[in-house]
């Protein structure tokens, strides 16, 4: 298994844990939609999938307007590539490297 595949599996476990938490606790306590978006995009990239704006927003269970605001912030911060509304959402190279470092340091099994 290559390193990015292992990292994607770690990211999936993190997301599964977060989504399980939402079942038990109100989501307002744990809103980190931008972080979820980054993890979902990393997994999608490893799986060879490209996500649309609407697909990503639906995938992290956030409303359209709030999801678009987070996407704007992620682009402004250099985590996703600048794009027009309704274009596919893609991580920047810098964001991919940061996620790799984070996932390598994360102890999730």
PyMOL commands that place a pseudoatom at each C-alpha (Angstrom):
pseudoatom trace, name=CA, resn=UNK, resi=1, chain=A, elem=C, hetatm=0, pos=[0.000, 0.000, 0.000]
pseudoatom trace, name=CA, resn=UNK, resi=2, chain=A, elem=C, hetatm=0, pos=[1.432, 3.389, -0.911]
pseudoatom trace, name=CA, resn=UNK, resi=3, chain=A, elem=C, hetatm=0, pos=[1.676, 6.223, 1.576]
pseudoatom trace, name=CA, resn=UNK, resi=4, chain=A, elem=C, hetatm=0, pos=[-1.159, 8.312, 0.114]
pseudoatom trace, name=CA, resn=UNK, resi=5, chain=A, elem=C, hetatm=0, pos=[-3.505, 5.313, 0.239]
pseudoatom trace, name=CA, resn=UNK, resi=6, chain=A, elem=C, hetatm=0, pos=[-2.654, 4.812, 3.918]
pseudoatom trace, name=CA, resn=UNK, resi=7, chain=A, elem=C, hetatm=0, pos=[-3.185, 8.532, 4.521]
pseudoatom trace, name=CA, resn=UNK, resi=8, chain=A, elem=C, hetatm=0, pos=[-6.559, 8.385, 2.760]
pseudoatom trace, name=CA, resn=UNK, resi=9, chain=A, elem=C, hetatm=0, pos=[-7.604, 5.503, 5.015]
pseudoatom trace, name=CA, resn=UNK, resi=10, chain=A, elem=C, hetatm=0, pos=[-6.613, 7.540, 8.072]
pseudoatom trace, name=CA, resn=UNK, resi=11, chain=A, elem=C, hetatm=0, pos=[-8.597, 10.512, 6.754]
pseudoatom trace, name=CA, resn=UNK, resi=12, chain=A, elem=C, hetatm=0, pos=[-11.614, 8.256, 6.215]
pseudoatom trace, name=CA, resn=UNK, resi=13, chain=A, elem=C, hetatm=0, pos=[-11.380, 6.988, 9.799]
pseudoatom trace, name=CA, resn=UNK, resi=14, chain=A, elem=C, hetatm=0, pos=[-11.208, 10.546, 11.097]
pseudoatom trace, name=CA, resn=UNK, resi=15, chain=A, elem=C, hetatm=0, pos=[-14.296, 11.458, 9.067]
pseudoatom trace, name=CA, resn=UNK, resi=16, chain=A, elem=C, hetatm=0, pos=[-16.170, 8.342, 10.214]
pseudoatom trace, name=CA, resn=UNK, resi=17, chain=A, elem=C, hetatm=0, pos=[-15.404, 9.213, 13.826]
pseudoatom trace, name=CA, resn=UNK, resi=18, chain=A, elem=C, hetatm=0, pos=[-16.548, 12.793, 13.332]
pseudoatom trace, name=CA, resn=UNK, resi=19, chain=A, elem=C, hetatm=0, pos=[-19.795, 11.725, 11.642]
pseudoatom trace, name=CA, resn=UNK, resi=20, chain=A, elem=C, hetatm=0, pos=[-20.502, 9.210, 14.425]
pseudoatom trace, name=CA, resn=UNK, resi=21, chain=A, elem=C, hetatm=0, pos=[-20.069, 12.040, 16.910]
pseudoatom trace, name=CA, resn=UNK, resi=22, chain=A, elem=C, hetatm=0, pos=[-22.699, 14.100, 15.063]
pseudoatom trace, name=CA, resn=UNK, resi=23, chain=A, elem=C, hetatm=0, pos=[-25.259, 11.361, 15.736]
pseudoatom trace, name=CA, resn=UNK, resi=24, chain=A, elem=C, hetatm=0, pos=[-24.771, 11.725, 19.488]
pseudoatom trace, name=CA, resn=UNK, resi=25, chain=A, elem=C, hetatm=0, pos=[-24.097, 15.429, 19.892]
pseudoatom trace, name=CA, resn=UNK, resi=26, chain=A, elem=C, hetatm=0, pos=[-25.575, 18.510, 18.220]
pseudoatom trace, name=CA, resn=UNK, resi=27, chain=A, elem=C, hetatm=0, pos=[-23.438, 19.486, 15.252]
pseudoatom trace, name=CA, resn=UNK, resi=28, chain=A, elem=C, hetatm=0, pos=[-23.193, 23.057, 16.537]
pseudoatom trace, name=CA, resn=UNK, resi=29, chain=A, elem=C, hetatm=0, pos=[-20.767, 21.774, 19.154]
pseudoatom trace, name=CA, resn=UNK, resi=30, chain=A, elem=C, hetatm=0, pos=[-18.372, 20.376, 16.577]
pseudoatom trace, name=CA, resn=UNK, resi=31, chain=A, elem=C, hetatm=0, pos=[-18.744, 22.471, 13.424]
pseudoatom trace, name=CA, resn=UNK, resi=32, chain=A, elem=C, hetatm=0, pos=[-15.522, 22.155, 11.479]
pseudoatom trace, name=CA, resn=UNK, resi=33, chain=A, elem=C, hetatm=0, pos=[-16.881, 22.023, 7.975]
pseudoatom trace, name=CA, resn=UNK, resi=34, chain=A, elem=C, hetatm=0, pos=[-13.723, 23.429, 6.402]
pseudoatom trace, name=CA, resn=UNK, resi=35, chain=A, elem=C, hetatm=0, pos=[-11.635, 20.681, 8.001]
pseudoatom trace, name=CA, resn=UNK, resi=36, chain=A, elem=C, hetatm=0, pos=[-14.101, 18.019, 6.867]
pseudoatom trace, name=CA, resn=UNK, resi=37, chain=A, elem=C, hetatm=0, pos=[-13.945, 19.482, 3.351]
pseudoatom trace, name=CA, resn=UNK, resi=38, chain=A, elem=C, hetatm=0, pos=[-10.156, 19.219, 3.298]
pseudoatom trace, name=CA, resn=UNK, resi=39, chain=A, elem=C, hetatm=0, pos=[-10.256, 15.594, 4.443]
pseudoatom trace, name=CA, resn=UNK, resi=40, chain=A, elem=C, hetatm=0, pos=[-12.996, 14.674, 1.955]
pseudoatom trace, name=CA, resn=UNK, resi=41, chain=A, elem=C, hetatm=0, pos=[-11.049, 16.328, -0.873]
pseudoatom trace, name=CA, resn=UNK, resi=42, chain=A, elem=C, hetatm=0, pos=[-7.875, 14.456, 0.092]
pseudoatom trace, name=CA, resn=UNK, resi=43, chain=A, elem=C, hetatm=0, pos=[-9.680, 11.101, 0.074]
pseudoatom trace, name=CA, resn=UNK, resi=44, chain=A, elem=C, hetatm=0, pos=[-11.386, 11.928, -3.228]
pseudoatom trace, name=CA, resn=UNK, resi=45, chain=A, elem=C, hetatm=0, pos=[-8.056, 12.829, -4.829]
pseudoatom trace, name=CA, resn=UNK, resi=46, chain=A, elem=C, hetatm=0, pos=[-6.529, 9.535, -3.721]
pseudoatom trace, name=CA, resn=UNK, resi=47, chain=A, elem=C, hetatm=0, pos=[-9.533, 7.629, -5.088]
pseudoatom trace, name=CA, resn=UNK, resi=48, chain=A, elem=C, hetatm=0, pos=[-9.271, 9.432, -8.435]
pseudoatom trace, name=CA, resn=UNK, resi=49, chain=A, elem=C, hetatm=0, pos=[-12.499, 11.382, -7.944]
pseudoatom trace, name=CA, resn=UNK, resi=50, chain=A, elem=C, hetatm=0, pos=[-13.080, 15.059, -8.546]
pseudoatom trace, name=CA, resn=UNK, resi=51, chain=A, elem=C, hetatm=0, pos=[-15.793, 16.725, -6.490]
pseudoatom trace, name=CA, resn=UNK, resi=52, chain=A, elem=C, hetatm=0, pos=[-18.146, 19.430, -7.613]
pseudoatom trace, name=CA, resn=UNK, resi=53, chain=A, elem=C, hetatm=0, pos=[-18.979, 22.256, -5.265]
pseudoatom trace, name=CA, resn=UNK, resi=54, chain=A, elem=C, hetatm=0, pos=[-22.449, 20.841, -4.622]
pseudoatom trace, name=CA, resn=UNK, resi=55, chain=A, elem=C, hetatm=0, pos=[-21.097, 17.310, -4.154]
pseudoatom trace, name=CA, resn=UNK, resi=56, chain=A, elem=C, hetatm=0, pos=[-18.527, 18.445, -1.615]
pseudoatom trace, name=CA, resn=UNK, resi=57, chain=A, elem=C, hetatm=0, pos=[-21.020, 20.575, 0.290]
pseudoatom trace, name=CA, resn=UNK, resi=58, chain=A, elem=C, hetatm=0, pos=[-23.512, 17.700, 0.435]
pseudoatom trace, name=CA, resn=UNK, resi=59, chain=A, elem=C, hetatm=0, pos=[-20.713, 15.327, 1.454]
pseudoatom trace, name=CA, resn=UNK, resi=60, chain=A, elem=C, hetatm=0, pos=[-19.958, 17.289, 4.601]
pseudoatom trace, name=CA, resn=UNK, resi=61, chain=A, elem=C, hetatm=0, pos=[-23.624, 17.827, 5.520]
pseudoatom trace, name=CA, resn=UNK, resi=62, chain=A, elem=C, hetatm=0, pos=[-23.629, 21.609, 5.457]
pseudoatom trace, name=CA, resn=UNK, resi=63, chain=A, elem=C, hetatm=0, pos=[-26.113, 23.989, 3.880]
pseudoatom trace, name=CA, resn=UNK, resi=64, chain=A, elem=C, hetatm=0, pos=[-25.296, 25.478, 0.490]
pseudoatom trace, name=CA, resn=UNK, resi=65, chain=A, elem=C, hetatm=0, pos=[-24.713, 29.054, 1.623]
pseudoatom trace, name=CA, resn=UNK, resi=66, chain=A, elem=C, hetatm=0, pos=[-22.582, 28.075, 4.592]
pseudoatom trace, name=CA, resn=UNK, resi=67, chain=A, elem=C, hetatm=0, pos=[-20.660, 25.587, 2.460]
pseudoatom trace, name=CA, resn=UNK, resi=68, chain=A, elem=C, hetatm=0, pos=[-19.974, 28.260, -0.154]
pseudoatom trace, name=CA, resn=UNK, resi=69, chain=A, elem=C, hetatm=0, pos=[-18.696, 30.593, 2.555]
pseudoatom trace, name=CA, resn=UNK, resi=70, chain=A, elem=C, hetatm=0, pos=[-16.297, 27.910, 3.750]
pseudoatom trace, name=CA, resn=UNK, resi=71, chain=A, elem=C, hetatm=0, pos=[-15.133, 27.268, 0.198]
pseudoatom trace, name=CA, resn=UNK, resi=72, chain=A, elem=C, hetatm=0, pos=[-14.482, 30.984, -0.224]
pseudoatom trace, name=CA, resn=UNK, resi=73, chain=A, elem=C, hetatm=0, pos=[-12.399, 30.968, 2.969]
pseudoatom trace, name=CA, resn=UNK, resi=74, chain=A, elem=C, hetatm=0, pos=[-10.470, 27.867, 1.910]
pseudoatom trace, name=CA, resn=UNK, resi=75, chain=A, elem=C, hetatm=0, pos=[-9.648, 29.495, -1.432]
pseudoatom trace, name=CA, resn=UNK, resi=76, chain=A, elem=C, hetatm=0, pos=[-8.696, 32.757, 0.253]
pseudoatom trace, name=CA, resn=UNK, resi=77, chain=A, elem=C, hetatm=0, pos=[-6.393, 30.819, 2.593]
pseudoatom trace, name=CA, resn=UNK, resi=78, chain=A, elem=C, hetatm=0, pos=[-4.776, 28.962, -0.316]
pseudoatom trace, name=CA, resn=UNK, resi=79, chain=A, elem=C, hetatm=0, pos=[-6.102, 25.522, 0.620]
pseudoatom trace, name=CA, resn=UNK, resi=80, chain=A, elem=C, hetatm=0, pos=[-8.157, 25.017, -2.554]
pseudoatom trace, name=CA, resn=UNK, resi=81, chain=A, elem=C, hetatm=0, pos=[-7.498, 26.331, -6.023]
pseudoatom trace, name=CA, resn=UNK, resi=82, chain=A, elem=C, hetatm=0, pos=[-9.361, 29.506, -6.995]
pseudoatom trace, name=CA, resn=UNK, resi=83, chain=A, elem=C, hetatm=0, pos=[-12.394, 28.716, -9.127]
pseudoatom trace, name=CA, resn=UNK, resi=84, chain=A, elem=C, hetatm=0, pos=[-15.704, 30.011, -10.331]
pseudoatom trace, name=CA, resn=UNK, resi=85, chain=A, elem=C, hetatm=0, pos=[-18.909, 28.949, -8.624]
pseudoatom trace, name=CA, resn=UNK, resi=86, chain=A, elem=C, hetatm=0, pos=[-20.017, 25.486, -9.736]
pseudoatom trace, name=CA, resn=UNK, resi=87, chain=A, elem=C, hetatm=0, pos=[-16.526, 24.458, -10.851]
pseudoatom trace, name=CA, resn=UNK, resi=88, chain=A, elem=C, hetatm=0, pos=[-14.879, 21.385, -9.374]
pseudoatom trace, name=CA, resn=UNK, resi=89, chain=A, elem=C, hetatm=0, pos=[-13.090, 21.857, -6.068]
pseudoatom trace, name=CA, resn=UNK, resi=90, chain=A, elem=C, hetatm=0, pos=[-9.398, 20.920, -6.008]
pseudoatom trace, name=CA, resn=UNK, resi=91, chain=A, elem=C, hetatm=0, pos=[-6.820, 21.068, -3.222]
pseudoatom trace, name=CA, resn=UNK, resi=92, chain=A, elem=C, hetatm=0, pos=[-3.688, 23.127, -3.776]
pseudoatom trace, name=CA, resn=UNK, resi=93, chain=A, elem=C, hetatm=0, pos=[-0.309, 21.395, -3.732]
pseudoatom trace, name=CA, resn=UNK, resi=94, chain=A, elem=C, hetatm=0, pos=[0.497, 23.190, -0.475]
pseudoatom trace, name=CA, resn=UNK, resi=95, chain=A, elem=C, hetatm=0, pos=[-2.698, 21.885, 1.156]
pseudoatom trace, name=CA, resn=UNK, resi=96, chain=A, elem=C, hetatm=0, pos=[-1.943, 18.342, -0.007]
pseudoatom trace, name=CA, resn=UNK, resi=97, chain=A, elem=C, hetatm=0, pos=[1.516, 18.502, 1.555]
pseudoatom trace, name=CA, resn=UNK, resi=98, chain=A, elem=C, hetatm=0, pos=[0.130, 19.869, 4.833]
pseudoatom trace, name=CA, resn=UNK, resi=99, chain=A, elem=C, hetatm=0, pos=[-2.514, 17.150, 4.943]
pseudoatom trace, name=CA, resn=UNK, resi=100, chain=A, elem=C, hetatm=0, pos=[0.139, 14.500, 4.283]
pseudoatom trace, name=CA, resn=UNK, resi=101, chain=A, elem=C, hetatm=0, pos=[2.205, 15.800, 7.204]
pseudoatom trace, name=CA, resn=UNK, resi=102, chain=A, elem=C, hetatm=0, pos=[-0.835, 15.904, 9.478]
pseudoatom trace, name=CA, resn=UNK, resi=103, chain=A, elem=C, hetatm=0, pos=[-2.034, 12.432, 8.509]
pseudoatom trace, name=CA, resn=UNK, resi=104, chain=A, elem=C, hetatm=0, pos=[1.468, 10.983, 8.921]
pseudoatom trace, name=CA, resn=UNK, resi=105, chain=A, elem=C, hetatm=0, pos=[1.578, 12.368, 12.460]
pseudoatom trace, name=CA, resn=UNK, resi=106, chain=A, elem=C, hetatm=0, pos=[-1.940, 11.208, 13.342]
pseudoatom trace, name=CA, resn=UNK, resi=107, chain=A, elem=C, hetatm=0, pos=[-2.251, 8.011, 15.335]
pseudoatom trace, name=CA, resn=UNK, resi=108, chain=A, elem=C, hetatm=0, pos=[-5.549, 6.644, 14.048]
pseudoatom trace, name=CA, resn=UNK, resi=109, chain=A, elem=C, hetatm=0, pos=[-5.892, 2.907, 13.463]
for i in range(1, 109): cmd.bond("trace and resi %d" % i, "trace and resi %d" % (i + 1))
show_as sticks, trace
zoom trace
